[in-house]
Amino acid sequence: MAYTATIEEEKKEITKRYKNMLKDSYETLSKEDKTLIRKAFDIAADAHKEQRRKTGEPYIFHPIAVAKIIANDIGLGATAIAAALLHDVVEDTDYTIADMEQLFGVTIAKIVNGLTKIAHLKKDQDVSLQAENYRKLLLTLNDDVRVILIKIADRLHNMQTMDAMPPYKQVKISAETLFIYAPLAHRLGLYNIKTQLEDLGLKYTEPEVYNDIYNKITQSKEEQQIYIKSFSKIIHESLINEGMTFEIAGRPKSIYSIRKKMLNQGVSFEEVYDKFAVRIIYKSSKKEEKINAWKIYSIVTDHFRPNPSRMRDWITQPKSTGYEALHITVMGLKGRWVEVQIRSERMHEIAEKGYAAHFKYKQGSHKESGLESWLNLLKETLENQDANAIDFVEQFKLNLYAKEIYIFTPDGDIKSLPKGSTSVDFAFAIHTQVGLTCRAAKVNGKIVPLSYVLNSGDQVEIITSKNQKPKASWLDFVKTASAKSKIKNSLKEEHKEIAKLGKEILSRKLRHIKITFNEKTINEMVSFFNLKTSLDLFVRFGNGSLDNTKLKEYAAQQRNSFYNFFKSKIRKKNVNPNLNKDDITLKYDLLVFGREEEKLDYKPAKCCNPIPGDLVFGFITINEGVKIHKLNCPNAIALQANYAYRIKSAKWLDSSQQEHKVTLNIKGIDNEGLVGEVSKIIVNDKNVNLYGININGSEGFFEGRITIGINNKDHLKKIIMALKKIEGVSKINRLHS
């Protein structure tokens, strides 16, 4: 719908939005705060007066919306609100950072400068530049965390108003949002914003999936409200009798989290049992919070039986983001599992607003919070400027969504680590030097390997040795970004020494066999031995893993020019040498790429094994041509965020001719003759080939794998529906690797 408004209507709307932005925080702002915000608004409105958004609306709508998220959803003060209003002024108008400093002081100028640096990052570059851009964005955490908070608010509003953008930009921005901004929002405790970013990201990366789940949630909304009301009624009276002041509300799970659960567990929407949670928010003094939380827990479990494996106590030990709550899952009415979240009003505000509320309620400046501790650890990682940008972003992301475990030192102190952490991660969490020299570990008094995966509640003692050095094999099992970074740095120093020696050895050996030691020779050898860099080559000669025999193989290849010619021809051959020309045309014309619907050679990616009918995209690899991935491939978001310029849209044409192998996982209650019935369904379908069937039964249950050859996705659905009708079969899902 086209935007049509008069100048007068626009002025009224701008004033209305400005007032609405301040409505939640107006009472708490001082006179000076209000003056500062008004001054920032006036300058932003004047600076952007000639600019329009893609929708046709006045550009100032955007800074006001970002400032509203900062004020109301995150709960930051006047400085951040003013900076949010000004966040695009230096980027898009004639104002400079010097002007900002003169008008608003050093702090606001510094925040606006940080946001301007991020805005200047180049778009749609190759992966190393894109990763470098992410690194620069993350480095702003070193200066002022408000820069990232405003950038997250900016991204949220852009995602909320992205309908006017072309589809390819929607996918690129959404992938980047899911790759870096949603995990950052999660880590900073902004759970509401994280949820919105994830749902909007899914809306544009997988619109069909998003709309399907959205419609199903909408259809069941009324039924859920009735259920929550009935559930609440049962515990309401007991809570009143205990003199509690509280409110009970239902909260549906996000579309993204439902989708994630469906993929991870291989279940349908209907089979996701906890699609909503019940929240009990109670009034309490800080001193009585814990007692009252467990009192409510006792009342809830008096009425409903709890699932002991689904109890989470984040009150005794809060998350490193500052999140506190008691989570329990109980068997509710009609035999349905219900998650119950118990929070005080203070805990609820921290859960809703994250960072800002966390520091508002912080008791005593001498106590370092979990969030501050994480930021300090992060700064340590950020200061490692030598790290490859791609590795850096991957390492950083490791700790963004990680679930936490709590480990005790021999003295009884607690360290928080990501779930899956090992003895080595714990050693580095104590001190860098302890990590670099760790030789063994004692967990609960018993000696364990350094690769031992720790469990919450373990007490760990690290045994060190002056002669110990980090080993490359440690990188295979450490979990934390900090440990990976420090191990790599240590190995890099060691590698430099070995490489120096290796370079001398290689130079001497090449001279002996009369091959010139120069850049061309080194590059050829790197390629011949399938290495990445010349440093890798020198290290291998330095540590002896490449010897005279290997060198002679290279020399023989160099002297055989026919070999080189033949090798280059091999690379140009068709993907499958057993196919004749007609077969190739048939098999590779099934998929078309881009707006021009080009017909290209392609290979299915092994990570998600796409078949005709799946929603897919093309990815241009460096050495293997075009590979196709499913839109919901585990690697899709990272590829779309990092390599946007190498993504090609793709769609299937007639896919009825080609056979594709698919493996199904099948589970259920064991029945006599079950294998025969499964085989019968497949054998009776003339368009299906059976390549393998392996079903094992134990104690009344069975599980197995069936590998079949099918034509397309619709054909596969038909087979699955037929198999599900067999008595005893409870679940069938397709394996993607």
Summary of the structure (lengths in Angstrom):
residues: 737
radius of gyration: 29.9
end to end distance: 44.4
largest distance: 94.1
contacts: 2249
relative contact order: 0.05
helix: 53%
strand: 16%
